[in-house]
Amino acid sequence: MIKKYITVIIYLAVFPILFPLSAQAAPEQLFGTSLIADTVEKVTPAVVSIESVYYVKRASFSGTGDPFFDSIWGHLFEDGFRGYNNVIPKKGNGSGVIISPDGHLLTNEHVISGADEIIVKLNDRSVHKAKLVGQDYKSDLAVLKIDGNKPFPYITAGDSSKLRVGDWAIAIGNPFGLGITVTSGIVSAIHRDLTVGDGKNYTNLIQTDASINPGNSGGPLINAKGELIGINSAIMPNGRGIGFAIPVNRSVRIVKDLLEYGKVRTATSHLSVQDITEDLAQWFNVPKRGVIISGVEKNSSASKAGIVPGDIILEVNSRPVNSATEFKAIISDESVGSSAKLKILRKNKEHNFVILLSEFSPTSLLGVEISNITQELIDKYSLYTKAGLVIESVEPLSPAEKAGLKPGDVILNINNISIRSKEAYEKACENLKSSDKIILKILRGRRFHLLLLKL
């Protein structure tokens, strides 16, 4: 759960100095050994080691299961447990980077998730207890705050949208708890997607061959100028020299939302899209590129702009789109309330549209459009109930489609919560997040079904 630590008034004073952007720099020199050392020397004071402490209850003696043995010898084992603290600390190590002179830090959410205590060690060997300002599981980012002698050394933000494959990259962190360590390499790729062992999905990552090891998570990936370009987050389990970082531009947006709203607001286009298969390309007589629009939400900015199902999105904000996953990642990286420029192919002619992005609602996670049941809908879908909400459309590739939901299905229950109105539906969905699993009770025809949805 996100804990809001500072007020909006403080935020308004603080945020302009979070992630200060560096002034326009001269063209980069050849990136030799001395320049690496100069860059590292400038940035290292802002890099921290993070120790996450988890207090775990120690098991006490509960018997062997043999009544005869326990009656005679059990008290000896019980005595052995007396005098010991039944709560023992377990520790995890990670990295972070200071992003403002007043002590705000950025790290990975998985570094501090569930921690009872967070200890931050600075490069000057000072130790601070950190407070959790906010965290976001989906983006895997968290903001911490330390107090002490200010101003703290902090890092400046670069512009990850301007990264090119082959740019120099330096990773700094605390691998294996050894202490601050520096490795260097290049940007190997951009816009990478990755799924890690626990099923967590990352999108639009920076790939680098700068060595990233356990404990580096949350540390900075910087460019030759010493600017933050990413937050080191993951490694390829079976591949050496393949590490991944969250782009700094996304981090700036996440930090801003956590400080101002106490949560991360995700943008949506209100468009349902799907990949263009060979069959679809032949049917519509279009090249196999972009994504095809399968649905446009009523009264949305996209609908008002004149975008219709069957249109093909080629670019978003001048960036080519090659898959539905990539389209959603691009949109979700934009700020709520911002505009997006879409290049669309319609009847073999290219058109440009501008739409306004609004805040994604948790109810959209399921990927269905629902309505209160009316007599018209009873007749349309041959319904046998007036209770619940009827599904009118299902977004392609959504959790709902993957679970087998269809138009005409009636949602009666979500996680044992009775659904009799849109208000009840929204309330049941308000705390849902990606990676959750939910149980839906539906009525299809005259039969009840229980469906498990993984969001």
N, C-alpha and C positions, 0 to 999 in steps of 0.2 A: 504494500500500500504506500502511496506517495505521501510524504509528510511535508507540508508546507512550512518552511522555517522562517522566511522573511516576508514582510508585507510588501504590497504593491508600491507603496510610497518609497520604501527603501530601494526596491527594484528600480524604480524610475531614476533614482540617483546613481545606482550601481551599474546598471546594464550598459550604459554608454562606454564604460571603461572595461567591461568584460570583452575578451577577445579583441583588443584594439587592433585595427588594421594597420599594417606597416605602410610607411610612405612609399611612393613609387621609387623603386630601386634601380640602380644602373644595371646594364646587362651583366649577367653572371660571368665571373671569371672562369677560367679552366678550374675544374673542381679537383685540385691537388690535395696532397696530404696536409699541408699547412692550413688550407682553407677549411678542411674537415675539422681540424683541431680548433681553429678560431670559432667556427660555428658551434661546435659542441661546448666549448668553454662559455659561450654566451648563453646557451639554452639550458645547460645542465642544472643550474640553480633552481629552475622552475619545475624540475622533474622530481617526483616524490615516490617513496616506497610506501605501500599500503599493507597493513596487517589487519586482516579481518578475524575477529575473535568470536567463537561460537561456544556458548556454555552448554555442555551436554551432561545430562543426568547420568551418573555412574550407577550401573546395575548393582543391587544388593543381593545377598545370598537368599535364594528362595527355595532351597532344598534340592535334593538329588532325584527325588521321585521314589526313593526307597524308604518307606516308613521306618523300618528297623534301623537302617544306617543313620537316618536323620534324628531319630529319638536318642541315639547314643552319642553320635559325633557332631550332629548339626550345630550345637552351641559353639563348638570350637571355630567353625567357619563364620558364624555370625559375629563372634568376638573379633575375628580378623577384619571385619568390615567396620567395626565401631571405631570412632576416632578419625575416620577418613571423611573428607568432604565428598558428598555424593554428587557434586557438580564439578565437572572438570572442563577446562578450556581446551578447545581445538582451534588451531590457527590456520589461516590461508594467506598466501602472499600474492600481491599484485602491484600494479604501478598506477600512477596518475600524473596529472600535470596541472600546475596552478595557472588559472586563466584571468585572474584579476589581482590587483595589489592589496585588496582587502581580504584575500584568503579563500576565494572560491576555487574549487578544484573540479576537474573532470576526470572520470574514470569509466570503466565498464560496469554495467549493472551486475553482471555475473561475478565480479570481483567482491562486491559487498552484499550481495543478496542474502537476506536472512541473518546478517551479522548482528550480534548483540552489542558489540563494541568495535569501533573502527579507529585504528592507530595510524597516524601519518608521520613518517620520518622524512625530514627535509635533508637536502644535500649538506647543510651546515651542521648536521647531526642532532638538531633539535627535534623533539618528539611532541606531537600534539594529538589530542583527542579530536576526532572530526565528528561533526553533526551531519546527518543526512538531510539534504535540502529537498531532493526529489530524485526519482528513478523511473526508468521506463524499460520494461522488459522487451518490448518489440524492437526498439532501436538499440538495446543493450548499452544504454548510457545512463550515468548517474552523476549528480552534482553534489559535492560535499562542501563543507565550510569549516575552516580552522580559525582560531583566534590566536593572537600573539603579537609580537613586535611587527608593526606595519611600517611601511609597505612591504609586502612580500614580493620576491622576484616572480615575474609572470611571463608567459609566452604570448607572442602576437600571432594572429591568424593570417594564413595565406588564403588563396582562392583555389579550392580543389576543382572547380569547373574548368580551370585553365591548365590542368595537368596534362602532360603528354607522355606517352610510353617512351621510356628512355631517360626521363628526368631523374636526377639524382634523388635518393631518399636515404634518410638516416633514422634508425629506430633506437630509441633510448628507453630503458626500463630496468626492472629488477628481476631478471630471470633466475628461477630456482631459489629465490631469496638470497642470492649472492651479494646484492647491492647494485647500485647504478652501473649499467653496462651499455656500451655503445656498439652498434653494428651499422654497416653502410651497404648500399646497393643501389638499385634503380627502381623506378616504377615499371613493373613488368607488364601490367595490363590495367585497364580501368573498366568500370561498369561490370564487375564480376558478381555473380550470384553464387551462394554457398549454403549448403545444409550441413549442420554439424551433427554429432552423434545423438544428441537428445531430441532431434527433430526440429531444432530451431533454424529458421530461415533468415539468412542475411541477403540483402540485395544491393546492387550498385556499389560494390566495394572496390577499394584500391588494392591491387595485388603487387607485392614487392618481393624481391629476393634478398632484401636485408634480413638477416637472421632474426626470427621472432621465436621465442621459447616460452614454456610455461612460466608465468610470473611477469612476462612482458605485457600481459593484458592490461589495458587502460593507459599505457604509456604513449608518448607522442611519436608520430612519424613526421619528420620535418624535412624541409627542402634545403637547398644549398644556402639560402639566405637566413636560415634559422627560424623560418615561419612554420607554424603548425599546419600540416596538410591532412592529417588523419589521426585517428585513435586506434592503436594496434589492438586487434580483437581476436583473431583466430589464426590457426595454422592448418595446413593440410595434413591430416593424421599420418599418411604414409608417404609424404613427400618432403624432402629436404629443400630448403631455400624457397619455399612457397608460403608466404604469410599474407594476411589480409588486414586492412585498416578501414575504419568507418570514415568517409570523407568529412573534412572539417566543416564544409558548408552545411551539411546535415546537422552536425554537432551544434553549430551556432543557433540554428532554428530550435533544436531540442532544448538547449539551455534557456533560451528566451521564453519558451512556453512553460518550462518547469518553474522558472522564477516568477513569471507573471500570472499563470493560471493554476499552478500546482499540478498540472498534467500536460501531456503532449496532445496537441490538437492535430489531427491528420486531415489533409485536404482530400476532397473527392471531386470528380468531374461529373458524377451522375450518369456516366456512360457505361454500359455493359459491352465488353469487347471480347473477341476470341481470335485465336491464331487463324491465319489463312492457310488452309490445307490445299493439297493439289486439286481435290475435287471442287472446293469452293472457288479456287482461282479459275478453273475451267468453266464453272457454271456462270460466274460473273464476268468472265473474259477479262481478267485483270492479271497483272504480274504478281508473283508470289512474294510480296513484300508488304510491310505494314501490318495492321490489325483491322479486322472488320467489325463494325459496330452492330451489335445484335439487339441493343435496347437503349432507349433514351428516356430518362425519367421525366414524367410529366411536370410541367411548370418549372423545370430547371433552366439554368442559364444556357446550357447546350441546346435544349429544346427551343428556347426563345431565339437563339442565334440561327436556327434553321437546320441544325444537324439532324439527320434521320438515319434509321436503321438501314444498313447496306452501304453506308459511306465507309470509306477506307482511310484510316489515319496513317499518314506516312511519316509525319514529324510532329514533335511537341517542343515548342520553344527552340526550333532549328535543330533539334536532336533527332536523328532517325530512330524509328520505332520498329523493332523486329519481332516482338512477341507480346502477348497479353500481359505476361508477368512484368516485362520491361516497361510497358505503358503504365501499369499501376505503380511501379516503383518510382518512375519519373514524377507522376502526379503527387504521390505521397511525400516526395521530397520538397514539394513547393509549400509555401505558407498559405494558411487559410486566409481567404480574402484577396489573394493575388490573382492575376489573370494568366491564362495559358493560351499561347498561340498554336493553333492546330493547322497543319497542312493536310488537306483532305482530298482524296481522289473520288470523283463522282462522274460516272459515265465518261471515263477516260479523260476528264478535264480536272486540273488541280484548282482547288479553292482554298482560301485562307479564312479561318474563323478565329474569333477571340471569345473565350468563355471565362466566367468568373468561378473560381474554385471555392467551395463552401466546406464547412466542417463535416467530416465523416461521422455518422452516427453509429453507435454500437449495434443498433437494429439492422444496419446494412451488412454486418458480419455474416449473417445467414445467407444473404444473396437472394432474398425473395421480396416480391411486392405483394402486400397483403391488403385486404379490404374487409370492412364490416359486412356481415351477411345481410343482403337485401333480397326481396322477392325476385328481383331481376337476376341476381346471381344464383339464387336457388334454381331458377328455371334454366339458366345458362349451363350450370355444372351438374344439374340433377342432384342437388344436395338433399340429405335426409335430416338436417339439423339447422337450427337457427343460432345455436351457440358456437362460440369460437370465432376464428378469423379465417377467411378463405384465401388461399394462395392464388394470385392472378398471373404471376410470371416468375420464372426461376432463372437467375443469372447463370450463363454458361461458366463451367469450371468452378462454380461457387461451392461452399460446403453443402448447401442444400441440394444442388444437382448431384454431387458425389454421393450423398446419402440416399438419393432416389426420390426426392420430393418432386411433385408435379403440380401444374395448375389444376385447381379443383380440389386439392387436398385441403382439409380443414384442420388448423392447429387448435388443439384443445388444451394443451398443457406443455409448459417448458420447465424442466427441472422440478416437477411436482407443484408448479405454480399454475393455477387455473387461469386460462386466457379467455376473457369474455369481451375485451375491448382493446382498441389500439393503445390506450393508456396503460392497461395491464401488460400488454406485449412490450411496450417501451420500458416499463419498470423492470420486467423480467430480464431485459437485455442490457440494462444500463451499466452493469458491472462486468459484462462479458469482455474478454480480450482474446486476441489471437493466441492460439495454442490451447484454449479451453475446450473441454468436451461437454456437450449438453445432450440431454434426452428429451425428445419431442414425442408427445402422444398426439397422433393425428387420426382423423376419420377419412377413409378413402372408400367412397361408395357406402356400403353398410358395414364395413369392417374397420376395427380399430388396429392401429399399428404403433409400435414403439421403434423410433429411429434414433441412432446415435450419430451426432454430428461432431466432427472435429473442426474447430474454427481455424 
